[in-house]
Amino acid sequence: MEKSGFIKQQKPPQLLPPESDSEQKRLDGMKICTLEQRRRNLSKMHQRTQRLYEQLEEVKHRKALKSRQEDYAKNRLKAKEFHKKTLQKLRAKQTQQ
């Protein structure tokens, strides 16, 4: 606990420097972006958000569970087909005798 009674302030996050001065124009301290820059920035934000979402443990767990369930379903389907073919062969043998 601090004796002075002041609360320690955190540093604000650092922003990336602009790509180039020619691409960004400033008007009274406001940044004006072209339509292409805005689209590129939106695309980058969506990609970053998607990447971070995919890295979440809950999402990884859910994806693994879904994959496992799909594998189980495929295996059940293969077993059913195998069983059907085996029965057909057995019935074919019984009718020949």
For each residue, the residues with C-beta under 8 A, 3 or more apart:
1:
2: 5 6 7 8
3:
4:
5: 2
6: 2
7: 2
8: 2
9:
10:
11:
12:
13:
14:
15:
16:
17:
18: 21 23 24 31
19: 23 24
20: 23 24
21: 18 24
22:
23: 18 19 20 34 37
24: 18 19 20 21 31 32 33 37
25: 31 32
26: 29 30 31 32
27: 30 32
28:
29: 26
30: 26 27
31: 18 24 25 26
32: 24 25 26 27
33: 24 37 38 41
34: 23 37 38
35: 38 39
36: 39 40
37: 23 24 33 34 40 41
38: 33 34 35 41 42
39: 35 36 42 43
40: 36 37 43 44
41: 33 37 38 44 45
42: 38 39 45 46
43: 39 40 46 47
44: 40 41 47 48
45: 41 42 48 49
46: 42 43 49 50
47: 43 44 50 51
48: 44 45 51 52
49: 45 46 52 53
50: 46 47 53 54
51: 47 48 54 55
52: 48 49 55 56
53: 49 50 56 59
54: 50 51 59 60
55: 51 52 59 60
56: 52 53 59 60
57: 60 61
58: 61 62
59: 53 54 55 56 62 63
60: 54 55 56 57 63 64
61: 57 58 64 65
62: 58 59 65 66
63: 59 60 66 67
64: 60 61 67 68
65: 61 62 68 69
66: 62 63 69 70
67: 63 64 70 71
68: 64 65 71 72
69: 65 66 72 73
70: 66 67 73 74
71: 67 68 74 75
72: 68 69 75 76
73: 69 70 76 77
74: 70 71 77 78
75: 71 72 78 79
76: 72 73 79 80
77: 73 74 80 81
78: 74 75 81 82
79: 75 76 82 83
80: 76 77 83 84
81: 77 78 84 85
82: 78 79 85 86
83: 79 80 86 87
84: 80 81 87 88
85: 81 82 88 89
86: 82 83 89 90
87: 83 84 90 91
88: 84 85 91 92
89: 85 86 92 93
90: 86 87 93 94
91: 87 88 94 95
92: 88 89 95 96
93: 89 90 96 97
94: 90 91 97
95: 91 92
96: 92 93
97: 93 94
